[in-house]
């Protein structure tokens, strides 16, 4: 199974978690066993979306609530591959959400 790990950093503070894309994307980093690490500038969000849509599985922390909705909104395309959200996995085991700070 082909997979990519992804994390984005906001350009601004997230004020409204129901609309995280309003914070924009300052940068992103992805990891793929073949390509290793790639750093993506905010101007490359369209290319990042296309890159993610070429894989079978996207892995990350809080990607379902933050990273992928931001990328989808800014790039204007749905991110279709399956996703494995480590935040959701940990929350199920602990019966609560855990922040990374």
N, C-alpha and C positions, 0 to 999 in steps of 0.2 A: 504494500500500500504506500502510495506517495503522500508525503505530508509536508506542511510548512508551519513553522512556529512564527507568530507575528505579535508585535506590540507597537502601539502608536503612542506618541506623546502629544498632548494638546498644545495648541498655539496660545490659548488663553485659558483662564479658569473656567471650569464647568459650573455654571450657575444653576442651570435647569437640567437635571438628570433625565427628564423626559425628552429633551432635545440636545443630546450631547454633541451633535455636529456643530452647534453654534460656537463651540470652543475651537473648532477648526483642527487641522492637523499640522503640528509644527514639524514633525519628522516621524519616521517609522523605521523599524528594523525587522528583518525577516531572517529566518534560518531554514535552510534546506540542506539535507546531506550532500547533495551534488554541488550546489552553488555556495554552500556555507553561509556566511552572513552577508546581507545586503542592507545598506542604509538608503532610505528613500526620503527625498525632500518633499515638502508639501506640494510642490509643482508636479510631482510624479505620482499623484494619487491615482490617476487613470491607469498608469502602467502597473501600479501595485495591485489594483483591483483585477486587472487582466492576469497578472502573475498568480494571484490567489485562486482565480477561477480555473487555472490549469492543473490544480492538484486534486487529490481525493479527499484530503482531510486537513483542516486548519486547527491548530492547537494554540492556546493562549490563556491568559488570565483575565477574566471578565470580558472576553471578546464578544459574547452574545449581547451584553448590555452597553458596551462602549465601543470597542475598536471596530467591529464589523459594521454596526449602524453608521458610524462616522464615515468610514470608507465608502459604504454604499451611497450615502447621501451626497458626499462630496464628488464622487465619481459618476453618480447618476446611473449605476448599474447594480443589480442584485449580486450578492456573493453567494454562489450556489453550493459549493462543496459542504460535506458534513463538517461539523465542528465539535471539538472537544474542549470544553471550557473548564479549566482547572478550578476556577472560583466556584462554579456550580458543584463540581466533584467534592471539594473540601466542605462546602456548605451542607451537602447531604450527609456527610460523615459526622460533622460537628453539630448539626441542627442550627447553624447560624452562619452568616456571611463573615468572612475574614478579609480585612483590608491588608494591603501589602505594606503599609507604613508601620 
